[in-house]
Amino acid sequence: MTTKAKNARKARKRQSARAAERRVAHAVIHPVRLDALSVFFERVASPKEIAKLLKVPLGTASFHVGELATDGVIELVKTEPRRGAIEHFYRAKIRPEVSDKELKAMPKAARRKFAALILQAIVAEGLASLRHGKMDTDDELNLIWMPMRLDSRGLQEVSDLQAETLERLEEIKAKSDDRSSDESGAAPVRIAAMMWFERGTPGGRLDGKPDLKKLEK
């Protein structure tokens, strides 16, 4: 491969990475897109339903739903005739569950796309909760951020712990779903998220603890 071809290949990779970043940011940078995306993660909906739910003009909802579709964040599920027009229904793109073995076998481009879909969901749900004041009054709120520098054994221990935690979360959810009480049926939906990734750039406090005095100002 010539130097020119190698440089072109590197440029394409950089553009692909930036495109994934832009799609994540663009999906959540506007409040209508943010709230609409949160709805699409939960169920199938049309721009008309989004407009009614978010109390915005249909044109506004249609534009932002179109932006999400263009970015590949949501996908068209079905169309239905409505009084001489066609109503389009969308849902968030399904985020597949993959094993560690499957993830390692993924091409880099596929892995980047997979990671972007997961981050879009987490960021959208988190920002929507924050914007609507849910985190202000949630006494059970739990947000943890911890930069870590680990050896190979520590890395494996964290990986094992996350697998155990996921299995336990699934058990708790299943038991709660089986209980047919008024409390569980009326309870709000909560988001549990786990992430484990290498920091992109160095810097910041290693312990990851915020300065509460600065936050209170």
FENKA-V332688 format. One record per backbone hydrogen bond with DSSP energy under -0.5 kcal/mol. NH is the residue of the N-H (numbers start at 1). CO is the residue of the C=O. E is the energy in kcal/mol with one decimal. If there is no record, write none. Layout:
{{NH/CO/E} {NH/CO/E}}
//
This chain:
{{6/2/-2.3} {7/3/-2.5} {8/4/-2.2} {9/5/-2.2} {10/6/-2.3} {11/7/-2.2} {12/8/-2.1} {13/9/-1.9} {14/10/-2.2} {15/11/-2.5} {16/12/-2.3} {17/13/-2.2} {18/14/-2.5} {19/15/-2.4} {20/16/-2.0} {21/17/-2.0} {22/18/-2.8} {23/19/-2.3} {24/20/-1.9} {25/21/-2.5} {26/22/-3.4} {27/23/-1.7} {28/24/-0.8} {28/25/-0.8} {29/25/-1.0} {34/30/-2.7} {35/31/-2.5} {36/32/-2.6} {37/33/-2.6} {38/34/-1.7} {39/35/-1.7} {40/36/-2.5} {41/37/-1.8} {42/38/-0.7} {42/39/-1.0} {43/39/-2.3} {45/90/-2.4} {47/88/-0.6} {50/46/-2.4} {51/47/-2.7} {52/48/-2.1} {53/49/-2.6} {54/50/-2.9} {55/51/-1.0} {56/51/-1.9} {61/57/-2.3} {62/58/-3.1} {63/59/-2.1} {64/60/-2.1} {65/61/-2.5} {66/62/-2.2} {67/63/-1.9} {68/64/-2.0} {69/65/-2.2} {70/66/-2.6} {71/67/-2.0} {72/69/-1.1} {73/68/-2.4} {74/68/-0.9} {75/91/-2.8} {77/89/-3.3} {78/89/-1.2} {80/87/-2.2} {82/85/-3.7} {85/82/-1.4} {87/80/-3.4} {87/85/-0.5} {89/78/-2.6} {90/45/-3.3} {91/75/-1.7} {92/40/-1.8} {93/73/-2.4} {96/94/-0.8} {98/96/-0.5} {103/99/-2.6} {104/100/-2.2} {105/101/-1.3} {106/102/-0.7} {106/103/-0.9} {111/107/-2.4} {112/108/-2.4} {113/109/-2.0} {114/110/-2.4} {115/111/-2.5} {116/112/-2.3} {117/113/-1.9} {118/114/-1.8} {119/115/-2.5} {120/116/-2.5} {121/117/-1.7} {122/118/-2.2} {123/119/-3.0} {124/120/-2.5} {125/121/-2.4} {126/122/-2.4} {127/123/-2.8} {128/124/-2.3} {129/125/-2.0} {130/126/-2.2} {131/127/-3.0} {132/128/-1.8} {133/130/-1.4} {134/129/-2.2} {135/129/-0.8} {137/133/-0.8} {138/134/-0.7} {139/137/-1.0} {141/138/-1.5} {150/148/-0.5} {155/151/-2.3} {156/152/-1.8} {157/153/-2.2} {158/154/-2.2} {159/155/-2.1} {160/156/-2.5} {161/157/-2.2} {162/158/-2.4} {163/159/-1.9} {164/160/-2.3} {165/161/-2.6} {166/162/-2.6} {167/163/-2.0} {168/164/-2.2} {169/165/-2.6} {170/166/-2.2} {171/167/-1.7} {172/168/-2.4} {173/169/-2.5} {174/170/-2.3} {175/171/-2.3} {176/172/-2.2} {177/173/-2.7} {178/174/-1.6} {179/175/-1.0} {180/178/-0.7} {181/179/-1.0} {185/181/-1.8} {186/182/-1.7} {187/183/-0.8} {192/190/-0.5} {193/191/-0.5} {208/205/-0.7} {210/208/-0.5} {212/210/-1.0} {214/211/-0.6} {215/211/-1.6} {216/212/-1.7} {217/213/-0.6} {217/214/-0.8}}
//
